[in-house]
């Protein structure tokens, strides 16, 4: 399983989802999205402002949304797609480009997110419109590290002798190999050819107690592990509920960034364009960032109030060193697969 398979926001859609399902898809708008990923008050405001009936189709995981898209019956609906599935969706013709001139406002994104603009651009069109992003981070139990007399600040904490056997990793090759490259001073998007990479990965495998991409918080809460690599949208709710027990850190050397974007199965009609432009409005983007556990890429002043809300996960200096995960070429992907199979999937 991948990140892009389970990330939750702060608010349940509740009554908004119920009222949306009562709206007829004919003459309205059908939206496929993750459960608990958007503040319901913003959905309600869109329905009132646009005068459009919104039919919400809620899914539990980003993977399920990708399967819905692959089924080929999206029609005029809008779907939330994780960036990990975008290249395949484009290659297989599952999504239609959105003319840039139909999208209001610009692309004044924070610098680490800028490479994604090239990834989604097709001449004067876009393959999708990103509306929220998050990051990979470290979450830890404060009592365990208080006894050690230090707290994790960067990826190198995973190789510290005191935490061997006490941490969990995401069951995702791109994340694990990427963070190891980052710890070695390389880019997440660099070829996995560093001379120390295999040795570092072997040590990481030996010290890891638990692998999961959707159940890594349970062992942490039970005290079976004391440190975990996870996604910000999973970690923030736990931190908010119990900040005395848990701490988190946006790794100082930088981390991986992910984005979710709205995509269309066919040329967007008026209700679809209203929806796309609504989430692209600066004031809506800021409110989405304030009232959920993911940030909008439309918020460019991340060193201001939003970072104050997002600390400790989004340290401004570490953010500037972070990277969007770009698609791998076939040879690099094969190297990733081989490393993962030989080191992490072989009995050791």
N, C-alpha and C positions, 0 to 999 in steps of 0.2 A: 504494500500500500504506500501511497505517496502523500505529501502535504496536501497537496492539492487533492487530497481525498478527505480530509476532515479538518475544517477550520470553522470555528463558531464565533459569532459575534456576541454582543452583550444582551440584546433584547429578543424576546420571543415575538413572533408576528401575531400570535393570538387572534384577537377579534378582527384585526385587519385582514388576516389570511382568510378568515371565514367570510367576511363581507366581500373580499375580492373574488372568492370562488363563486359567489352568487351572481357575479357579473357575467354577462354573456361574452364569450370570446368573439362572437360575431359583432363587428362594429366597435370592439374594445381592443384591449391589449393583453396578450398572454405572456407572462414572464416566468421563466424557469430559473430558480435561484436556490441557494442554500438556506435551509431553515436557520433562523436566528442570526442571519448575516446583515440585515438592514434594520435601522430604527423604525418602528412602525409609524411613528408620528410623521416621518418624512414621506413614507408611502401614502399615508392619508392626505398629506398636503398636496402631493402630486395629483391624486385623484380629484381633489377639489379645484386645484388651479387649472388643470388640463381639461377637466370635464370628461375624462376617459374612464370607462370601466376597466379595472385591472383584475385579471384572472391569474392568481399566483399558483404556480406549480412548484411545490417545495420538495427538495431532495436533501438527503442526509450527508452526502459526500460529493466533492468535486468530480470524482470518478463516475458517479451515477449521472451527473450532468453531462459529462463527456459522452457517455453511452447514449443518452437521449439525443445528443447532436448527431452521433454516428448512425442512429437509426434512420435518419433522413426524412423525418416528418415534422420538422420544426415549423415550416410554413412561414407565416408572418410574425411568429413569436420572437421574443428576445430571450437569450440564454446567457447566464453567467458562466464563463469558461476560465479555468485556471491557465496561466501562461504556459505551463508545461505541455498542454495539449494543443496549443495554437499551431505550431508547425505542421502537425499531422492534419489538423482540420483544414489548413490552407492547401496542403499537398493533395488532399482527397476531395477538394472542392465542396466541403461541407458548409462553408460560410461564404457570404457575399460581401464584397467591399462596400464601405460606407463613404460616399463622397465627402471630402474634407470641407467643401464650401457649405455643407449642410450642418456642420458642427460649429456652434457658437464658441467664442473665446479661443484662447490659444494653447500652446504647449510649453508654457513656462514652468517646466517641472524642475524639481531639485536635481542636481547634476548626476547623482548615482543612478537615477531612473532614466536619464536621457537615452542610453543605448536601446531601450525598449521602443522608443519612438521609431527608430529605423526598422526594428523587427516587425512592427505592425503596419508600416507604411507601404503603400503600393502607388507610386506616382502621386496622383492627386486624390488618393483614397486611403482609407484605413481598413484593416481587417477586423478591427474591434476597437472599442473605446474603454480603456482602463478606468475603473472607478474606485478601487481600493488596493492597498498594498500592505504587506507585513514583512517580517524578517525571521530568520532563524536565530535563536538565542540560547543562553544557558540559564537554567533554573536550579536552585539548590536549597537545601535545608540549612537554616542559619545555625541551629544548635550543633550540627556536625562540624561545620567549619569554624564555629566559635571555639570548639575544643581543640581544633588544629591551630588556631591563632592567625588564620588568614582567610580571605574570601577569593573565589575565582574572579579573574578580571578578563581573561582571554582564553583562547582555545588550548593553550599549553597546559591549563589546569587538568585536562583529560589525561595527560601523561605523567602527572605528579604521582610519586610513589604512594602517597597517603590516600589517594582516591581509587586505587586499583581495586576492582571488584565492587565498587560502590556507585557506578554510573550506568546510565542507559544511553543508547544511540538510536537515532532514527533508522528504520529499516529501508534506507534509500541510498543507493550507491552515489548518486550525484552530490548529495548533501555530505556524506561521510568522507568521501575522497576529496571533495571540494574543501571542506574545513581543514583537512590535513594539508592540502596544498597551501591554504591560507596561513596555517601555522608555520609552514616552511618558507613563507615570504613570497609565495607565488599567487597568481590570480586564480579564482574559482574557475575561470574559463581557459586557463593555461593547459597545455597538453600534460597528461599525468606521467611525466618523464623525469621528475626530480630524482637524483641518485639515492636520496634517503627515503623516498616515498614508500616503497614496499616495507622497509623495516619499521617505519612509523605506523603504517597500517596494521602490521602484525602485532605490534605492541598495543595498539588501540583495541584490536580484536581480543587479545588476551586479557585486557583489563576491563572489558565490557561485561556487565552482568545481565543486561536485558536489551533486546532489540524490539522496537515497535514504532510504528508511525501513527498509531491511534490510541494506544493504551499505556503510554509511557508515564503518565502522571499518577496512575494508581499505585505503582510500586514506590514512587516518591512519597505519596501521602501515607502509605503504610510503613514507611521507614525501611523498606527493603533496599532502596537506593537513596542516595543523598545528593545526586547531581544528575541532570538530564539535559540532553540536547532536544529542543522543541521549537514549535512555531509560536510566534508572538500572540496570535489570536487564541491559542490554547492556554498560554501561560498567564495572560493578563487577568482573566477572571479569577484564577486561583490567587494571584498576588493581591488582588483587590479584597478578596474575602478574608485572607489571613496573612497580612504583611509581616506579622511578628514571627511566623514560622518559616516563611519562604522569602528568598531574595532572588533576583534575576539580574543578568548582565548582558548588555549588547557588547559582544567581544571587541576588545580594543583595536585589534588589527583589522576589523571589518567582518562582515558576514554576508550571507546570501539573502537577496530580496526577492519576493514573489509578488505577482500582481494577478488580480481577477479583472476580467474585462467583459463588457457586454458585446455579444456577437449576434449576427442576424443570418438566418438561412436564406433570405432573399433580399432584394433591394428594399430598404426601409420605407414604410408608409408613414403617414403623418403621425399617428399615435406612437409609433416606434421612435421617430425623430424627437417628438416631445419628451419621451422617456430618456433618451440619450442626452439631450441637451439639459434636461432637468438636473441630472447627477453631475453635469459638467459646470453648473453654475458655481461661482466661488463661494457664495454663502451656504449653499447646500453641501458643497464639499467640506466646508469647515464644520458644519453641524454633524455630518456623517463621521468626521474624524473625532469630534468631541463626544458623541453619543454612541459610539460602537468601539470595538477593539481592533479596528483597522483604520489606516489613514488614507485619505484621498490623494492621488498624485497631483490634483489641482492645487493643493496647499503647498506653496513653494517656500513660505517663511517658516520652515520647520525648526529654526533656532529660537522661535518665540514661544507663545503660550502653549502651542500643541506639544512641543518637546517637554515643557514643564509638566504637562499631563501624562506624557508617555514615559518619562523617566521611571525606572532605570533601564528600560529596554532600548531607548532611542537616544543614546548619547550623541550629540551633534558631531563631535570629532570622529567617532567610530563610524557614524553614518556616512561621512564623506569617503571612507575607505571601503565601503560595502559595494556589492555588485549584483546586478540582475544576472540570473543564470541564462546564458545564451545557448542556442542549439549546438550540439556537438556534431562534427563531421563523422562519417562512418568509421574511419580508422580510429579516431579517439574514442568513440562509443564502444568499439570492440575492445580497446584496452581497458576501459572502465569495467566492462562485463567480465573480462578475464581476471582482473584484480579482485573483483568482488567474489567471483566464484572460487578462486584459489585461496583467498585469505579468509573470507567471511562465511562461505557456504560449505567449505570442506571441514570435516571433523578435525579438531585440533586439541 
